[in-house]
Amino acid sequence: MPSEWLIVTLYFSVLAAMGLWGLHRMILLSWLTHPGPLKQHAKPEEPWKPTVLVQLPIFNEPRVVQRIIDAVAQLDWPRLEIQVLDDSTDDTVALAAARVAYWRASGLDIRHIQRPGRAGFKAGALSHGLKHSTAEFVAIFDADFIPTADFLKRMMPELQAENVGMVQARWGHINRDENWLTRVQAMLLDGHFVIEHTARFRAGCFFNFNGTAGIWRKAAIIDAGGWAHDTITEDLDLSYRAQLKGWRFVYREDVVAPAELPTTMGAFLTQQHRWAKGTVQTAAKLVGPIAKAPLPLKVRLEAINHLCMVAAYPLVFMLALLLPLSIVAREAIFNNGLLWLDIGAVVATTGSICWFYAATLKHAGQSIAQRWWEIPLAMALGVGCSVSQSLAVFEGLFSDDATFVRTPKRGDGQPWVTQIKLGRWLATSVMALYYLGAFTWVAYTGRWESLLFVGLLGTGFILVSLAQSKAVGRVEEAAALDMAPATK
């Protein structure tokens, strides 16, 4: 009996914690009604056209390097410097050099900068480039982005206010409808940009630079301590350090920077693993300073919640482990097994998600009637990724490794075959088999109240396991180069 009570107690504790995150989603939606901060700058008497440095951190991106160089070369701004920060060890070097030479011959101030090693990875490349420019403002684009020509003209006016340290644009998706995975990713990212960023900005809370499609005031970077590489989310780390220093950030939801979404499960999990692990590393570094900062309580609580939200992945995994066991335990303790509570659990854990992403689709200008099916698919994907993401969370907690593993970009070619670690696939597959057995047992024994919940979780593990199986044991064409030794 003690073991049954322990299982039931843990099960309902996890449900309660996930219910709190659901409440937080509703709070974010309510913040969308805030009018947002007023402009703090006036139009200057004369045109304001300072020099803008555009940095392109590149590593082994032969399929997209020419595209991004050509895009930034056509930015409409009179005083422009461009740095191609190329740490590549493959054909990217020659491709980048050729495009740089072409645009230099056209009169553009563009440089191809290479370092002897990958010290500090992306953060190291950005920091190195800053030493070679006197520009006051720095725009950054990853290799998979295609900024429009008017990007700087629309974003730069926000930086006329001297206390603004960074302006972030919204991400767009050039391959949203390529397959089910890109559709779901686009909706998830829209949730971050259309709802979370907008809500936090309007409510006067901290939000983060997303590593690309933003413009920094160089003084804010320096004042915050510069780019650091002790986490693998250098963008999130610097964002919070700068805001703790008093720099104001501006979010422009109406300025969209198109980008490419990962098209395979391997590439997607590589990206998500890096983001989750780096977020935990940043939280371990900055939660203490944030908690002690002389800031309004709402700002501190939201910042801490933002940095700790990846803890939801271990909770989802615990819930998945406990659900079938809790059915047996409840029937051993209670006469009716309280299985009807699983219907309430479905509503509590998925209702807020459905509402949140329905609002996301609406605010992003998408048709809910045509895309409603992406919402349950997103929930299933989140469950299926909980194994890999839980490992990322624990790596972030207990490892100081900050090796940056890039997300391979497809460009106009076929998708990269990205390596899937056998252990992670096996763990996900074990959970898939666990839930196949649980679903069969629940259906066979007529425990209908629990069937929907078991089915939703099981679908997630099966979906991700099958998608991962295509790349188990296979190595991406450039994987060996990604993992080349580098000094931090």
C-alpha positions in Angstrom: 0.0 0.0 0.0 2.7 2.6 0.7 4.0 2.2 -2.8 0.6 2.8 -4.3 0.1 5.9 -2.2 3.6 7.2 -3.3 2.7 6.6 -7.0 -0.6 8.4 -6.7 0.9 11.3 -4.7 3.6 11.8 -7.3 1.1 11.5 -10.1 -1.2 14.2 -8.8 1.8 16.4 -7.8 3.1 16.4 -11.3 -0.4 17.2 -12.7 -0.6 20.1 -10.3 2.7 21.5 -11.4 1.7 21.2 -15.0 -1.5 22.9 -14.2 0.5 25.9 -12.9 2.3 26.2 -16.2 -1.1 26.1 -17.9 -2.2 29.0 -15.7 0.9 30.9 -16.7 0.0 30.5 -20.4 -3.3 32.2 -19.6 -1.5 35.0 -17.9 0.6 35.6 -20.9 -2.5 35.7 -23.1 -4.0 38.3 -20.8 -0.8 40.5 -21.1 -1.5 40.8 -24.8 -4.1 43.4 -24.0 -1.5 45.7 -22.4 -0.9 48.8 -24.6 2.9 48.3 -24.4 5.6 50.8 -23.6 5.4 54.1 -25.3 8.2 55.3 -27.6 10.8 57.1 -25.6 12.5 58.9 -28.5 11.6 61.8 -30.7 12.4 62.2 -34.4 15.7 63.9 -34.9 15.9 67.1 -36.9 18.3 65.6 -39.3 18.3 62.0 -40.8 19.9 59.6 -38.4 22.0 57.1 -40.3 24.8 55.6 -38.1 27.1 52.9 -39.3 25.6 49.4 -38.8 27.8 46.3 -38.6 26.1 43.1 -39.9 27.7 39.9 -38.5 27.1 36.5 -40.1 28.4 33.7 -37.9 29.0 30.8 -40.3 30.1 27.2 -39.7 30.0 24.6 -42.5 26.9 25.9 -44.3 27.7 25.3 -48.0 24.0 25.2 -49.0 23.0 28.5 -47.6 26.1 30.7 -47.2 25.7 32.4 -50.6 22.1 33.0 -50.0 22.6 34.9 -46.7 25.5 36.9 -48.0 23.5 38.0 -51.0 20.5 38.9 -48.8 22.5 41.1 -46.4 24.4 42.7 -49.2 21.1 44.1 -50.4 20.1 45.7 -47.1 18.9 49.2 -47.7 21.2 51.3 -45.4 23.7 54.0 -46.4 26.5 53.2 -44.0 26.9 49.4 -43.8 29.7 47.0 -42.8 29.4 43.3 -43.2 31.5 40.6 -41.6 31.3 37.0 -42.7 32.6 35.3 -39.6 33.5 32.0 -41.1 34.8 29.2 -38.9 34.1 26.6 -41.6 36.3 23.7 -42.5 34.6 22.6 -45.7 33.6 24.0 -49.1 31.8 26.9 -47.3 35.1 28.8 -47.1 35.5 28.9 -50.9 31.9 29.7 -51.5 31.8 32.5 -49.0 35.1 34.0 -50.3 33.7 34.1 -53.8 30.6 36.0 -52.8 32.5 38.4 -50.6 34.9 39.1 -53.5 31.9 39.7 -55.8 30.3 42.2 -53.4 33.6 44.0 -52.6 34.1 44.5 -56.3 30.6 46.2 -56.3 31.8 48.7 -53.7 30.3 47.1 -50.6 32.3 47.2 -47.3 32.3 43.4 -46.6 35.0 41.2 -45.1 35.6 37.5 -44.9 37.0 36.9 -41.4 38.5 33.5 -40.4 39.9 32.4 -37.1 42.6 29.8 -36.5 40.1 27.7 -34.4 36.6 27.7 -33.1 37.4 29.1 -29.6 34.1 30.0 -28.0 32.1 28.8 -31.0 29.4 31.3 -32.1 30.0 33.6 -29.1 33.8 33.6 -29.8 33.2 34.5 -33.5 30.9 37.4 -32.6 33.3 38.7 -30.0 36.2 38.4 -32.4 34.4 40.3 -35.1 33.5 43.2 -32.8 37.2 43.9 -32.3 37.5 44.6 -36.0 34.8 47.3 -36.2 34.1 50.7 -34.7 30.4 50.6 -35.6 28.0 51.6 -32.8 25.3 49.1 -33.8 25.4 45.4 -34.7 22.9 43.3 -36.6 23.2 39.6 -36.4 21.8 36.9 -38.8 22.3 33.1 -38.7 22.9 31.3 -42.0 19.4 30.1 -42.5 17.8 33.6 -42.5 16.9 35.8 -45.4 16.3 39.4 -44.2 14.3 41.7 -46.4 16.0 44.8 -47.9 14.1 47.2 -45.6 15.0 45.3 -42.4 17.4 48.0 -41.0 15.2 50.9 -42.1 12.3 49.5 -40.1 14.3 48.4 -37.0 17.0 51.0 -36.5 14.6 53.9 -35.5 14.0 52.1 -32.2 17.6 52.5 -31.2 17.5 56.3 -31.3 16.5 56.1 -27.7 19.9 55.9 -25.8 18.6 53.4 -23.2 17.5 50.8 -25.9 20.2 48.1 -26.0 18.6 45.6 -28.5 15.7 45.4 -31.0 14.4 41.9 -31.9 12.3 41.0 -35.0 9.9 38.1 -35.3 11.0 35.0 -37.1 9.1 33.9 -40.3 9.1 30.5 -41.9 9.9 30.0 -45.6 9.2 26.3 -45.5 6.2 26.2 -43.1 4.1 23.7 -45.1 6.9 21.4 -46.2 5.9 18.5 -43.9 4.0 17.9 -40.6 7.2 18.6 -38.6 7.8 22.0 -40.1 4.1 22.9 -39.7 4.2 22.1 -36.0 7.6 23.9 -35.5 6.2 27.0 -37.1 3.3 27.0 -34.7 5.5 26.4 -31.7 7.8 29.2 -32.7 4.9 31.5 -33.4 3.8 30.8 -29.8 7.1 32.1 -28.6 7.3 35.1 -30.9 3.7 36.1 -31.4 2.4 35.4 -27.9 5.3 35.2 -25.4 7.6 37.9 -26.7 4.7 40.3 -27.4 3.2 39.6 -24.0 6.4 40.1 -22.1 7.3 43.2 -24.0 3.9 44.8 -23.5 3.9 43.9 -19.8 7.3 45.5 -19.2 9.0 42.2 -18.5 12.4 40.8 -19.7 12.5 39.0 -23.0 15.5 37.6 -24.9 17.4 38.2 -28.1 17.0 35.0 -30.1 20.5 34.8 -31.5 19.5 36.2 -34.9 17.3 38.8 -36.6 18.1 41.5 -34.1 20.2 44.6 -33.7 22.4 45.4 -30.7 23.8 48.6 -29.4 27.5 47.7 -29.1 27.7 49.7 -25.8 25.1 47.4 -24.3 27.1 44.3 -25.3 30.2 45.7 -23.7 28.4 47.0 -20.6 26.9 43.6 -20.0 30.3 41.9 -20.1 30.4 40.9 -23.7 29.6 37.6 -25.4 30.3 34.7 -23.1 30.7 31.0 -24.0 30.2 29.3 -20.7 26.7 28.4 -21.9 25.5 27.2 -25.3 22.8 29.8 -25.4 25.0 32.9 -25.5 22.1 35.0 -26.8 19.9 34.2 -23.8 22.7 34.7 -21.4 23.7 38.1 -22.8 20.1 39.2 -23.0 19.5 38.8 -19.3 22.8 40.3 -18.3 22.1 43.4 -20.4 18.6 43.9 -19.0 19.9 43.4 -15.5 22.3 46.3 -16.3 19.2 48.4 -17.1 19.2 48.3 -20.9 15.7 48.3 -22.4 14.8 45.8 -25.2 12.2 46.5 -27.9 10.3 43.8 -29.8 8.9 44.4 -33.3 6.3 41.8 -34.0 5.5 43.5 -37.2 9.0 43.1 -38.7 9.3 39.5 -39.9 12.7 37.9 -40.8 12.1 34.8 -43.0 14.1 31.7 -42.0 14.4 28.0 -42.7 12.9 25.4 -40.3 14.6 22.0 -39.7 12.9 19.4 -41.9 14.0 16.2 -40.2 13.5 14.9 -36.6 17.2 14.6 -36.2 17.9 18.2 -37.0 14.9 19.3 -34.9 16.0 17.4 -31.8 19.6 18.7 -32.3 18.3 22.3 -32.1 15.9 21.6 -29.3 18.5 19.8 -27.2 20.9 22.7 -27.6 18.2 25.3 -26.6 17.1 23.3 -23.6 20.6 22.5 -22.3 21.7 26.1 -22.8 18.6 27.5 -21.1 19.4 25.4 -18.0 23.0 26.6 -18.0 21.8 30.2 -18.2 19.3 29.7 -15.4 22.0 28.2 -13.1 24.1 31.2 -13.9 21.6 34.0 -13.6 18.5 33.0 -11.5 20.4 34.1 -8.3 21.3 37.6 -9.7 17.7 38.0 -11.1 16.1 37.1 -7.7 18.3 39.7 -5.9 17.9 42.4 -8.5 16.1 45.7 -7.5 13.3 45.0 -10.0 9.5 44.7 -9.7 8.4 41.3 -8.4 6.5 40.6 -11.6 9.6 41.2 -13.7 11.7 38.9 -11.5 9.2 36.1 -11.3 8.5 36.1 -15.1 12.3 36.2 -15.8 12.9 33.2 -13.5 9.9 31.3 -14.9 11.2 31.9 -18.4 14.6 30.5 -17.6 13.1 27.5 -15.8 10.3 26.6 -18.2 12.4 23.7 -19.7 11.7 21.9 -16.4 8.4 21.0 -17.9 10.1 18.3 -20.0 11.2 16.2 -17.0 7.7 16.7 -15.6 6.1 15.5 -18.8 8.4 12.4 -18.8 7.5 11.7 -15.1 3.8 12.0 -15.9 4.2 9.6 -18.8 6.0 7.1 -16.5 3.4 7.4 -13.7 0.1 7.4 -15.7 -0.3 3.7 -16.3 1.1 2.9 -12.9 -1.2 5.3 -11.2 -4.3 3.6 -12.8 -3.3 0.4 -11.1 -2.4 2.2 -7.8 -5.7 4.1 -7.7 -7.7 1.0 -8.2 -5.9 -0.6 -5.3 -6.6 2.3 -3.0 -10.0 3.5 -4.0 -13.1 1.5 -4.8 -13.8 3.3 -8.1 -10.2 4.0 -8.9 -10.9 7.7 -9.4 -10.2 7.1 -13.1 -12.7 9.8 -14.0 -10.0 12.2 -12.8 -8.0 11.4 -15.9 -10.6 13.2 -17.9 -10.1 16.2 -15.8 -6.3 15.7 -16.2 -6.7 15.8 -19.9 -8.6 19.1 -19.7 -6.1 20.6 -17.1 -3.0 19.7 -19.0 -4.1 20.1 -22.6 -6.9 22.7 -22.4 -4.6 25.6 -21.8 -2.3 24.4 -24.5 -5.2 24.2 -27.0 -6.3 27.7 -26.0 -2.7 29.1 -26.2 -2.0 27.7 -29.7 -5.4 28.6 -31.0 -4.6 32.1 -30.0 -1.2 31.8 -31.6 -2.7 30.7 -34.9 -5.2 33.6 -34.8 -2.6 36.3 -33.9 -0.2 34.9 -36.5 -2.8 35.3 -39.2 -3.3 31.6 -39.7 -6.7 29.8 -40.2 -7.6 27.8 -37.1 -10.2 25.9 -39.1 -7.5 24.7 -41.5 -4.7 24.2 -39.0 -6.5 23.0 -35.8 -5.0 19.5 -36.2 -1.5 20.9 -35.7 -2.4 21.6 -32.0 -2.8 18.0 -30.9 0.1 17.0 -33.1 2.2 19.6 -31.3 1.2 18.2 -27.9 2.1 14.7 -29.1 5.5 16.0 -30.3 6.2 17.6 -27.0 5.5 14.3 -25.2 7.7 12.3 -27.6 10.6 14.8 -27.3 10.4 14.6 -23.4 13.0 11.9 -23.3 15.7 13.8 -25.3 14.8 17.1 -23.7 14.9 15.7 -20.2 18.4 14.5 -20.9 19.3 18.0 -22.1 18.0 19.5 -18.9 20.1 17.2 -16.7 23.1 17.8 -18.9 22.6 21.5 -18.4 22.4 21.0 -14.6 25.3 18.6 -14.2 27.7 19.4 -17.0 29.7 22.5 -17.9 30.2 21.3 -21.4 29.3 24.2 -23.8 30.2 22.6 -27.1 28.0 24.2 -29.8 26.5 21.7 -32.2 24.9 23.5 -35.1 21.5 22.7 -36.6 22.2 21.7 -40.3 20.5 23.8 -42.9 18.9 22.3 -46.0 18.9 25.2 -48.4 17.8 24.1 -51.8 19.2 20.6 -51.4 18.0 17.3 -49.8 17.7 17.2 -46.0 20.9 16.4 -44.2 21.0 13.0 -42.5 21.5 14.0 -38.9 22.9 11.5 -36.5 20.5 10.2 -33.8 22.2 8.8 -30.6 21.2 5.2 -30.2 20.6 5.5 -26.5 18.1 8.3 -26.9 16.2 6.5 -29.6 16.1 3.3 -27.5 14.7 5.2 -24.5 12.0 6.8 -26.6 11.2 3.4 -28.2 11.0 1.8 -24.8 8.4 4.4 -23.8 6.6 3.8 -27.1 6.4 0.0 -26.4 5.4 0.8 -22.8 2.4 2.9 -24.0 1.4 0.4 -26.7 1.1 -2.1 -23.9 -0.7 0.3 -21.6 -3.2 1.4 -24.3 -4.0 -2.2 -25.2 -4.5 -3.1 -21.5 -6.7 0.0 -20.8 -8.9 -0.7 -23.9 -9.1 -4.4 -23.2 -10.1 -3.9 -19.5 -12.6 -1.2 -20.3 -10.9 1.6 -18.4 -12.4 4.1 -20.9 -11.9 7.2 -18.6 -8.1 6.8 -19.0 -8.0 5.8 -22.7 -7.8 9.3 -24.2 -4.9 10.4 -21.9 -3.0 7.2 -22.5 -3.6 7.5 -26.2 -2.3 11.0 -26.4 0.9 10.3 -24.6 1.5 7.0 -26.4 1.0 8.7 -29.8 3.8 11.2 -29.0 6.4 8.5 -28.1 5.5 6.3 -31.1 5.6 9.3 -33.5 9.0 10.5 -32.4 10.4 7.0 -32.2 9.4 6.2 -35.7 10.7 9.6 -37.0 14.1 9.1 -35.2 14.5 5.5 -36.5 15.4 6.7 -40.0 18.6 8.2 -38.8 19.8 5.9 -36.0 23.4 5.0 -36.5 23.8 7.2 -39.5 26.1 10.2 -39.4 25.4 13.5 -41.0 27.8 14.4 -43.8 29.5 17.1 -41.7 29.0 15.7 -38.2 32.7 14.9 -37.7 33.6 18.5 -38.5 30.9 19.8 -36.1 32.6 17.9 -33.3 36.1 19.0 -34.1 38.0 20.0 -31.0 37.8 23.6 -30.0 39.2 25.6 -27.2 36.5 27.4 -25.1 
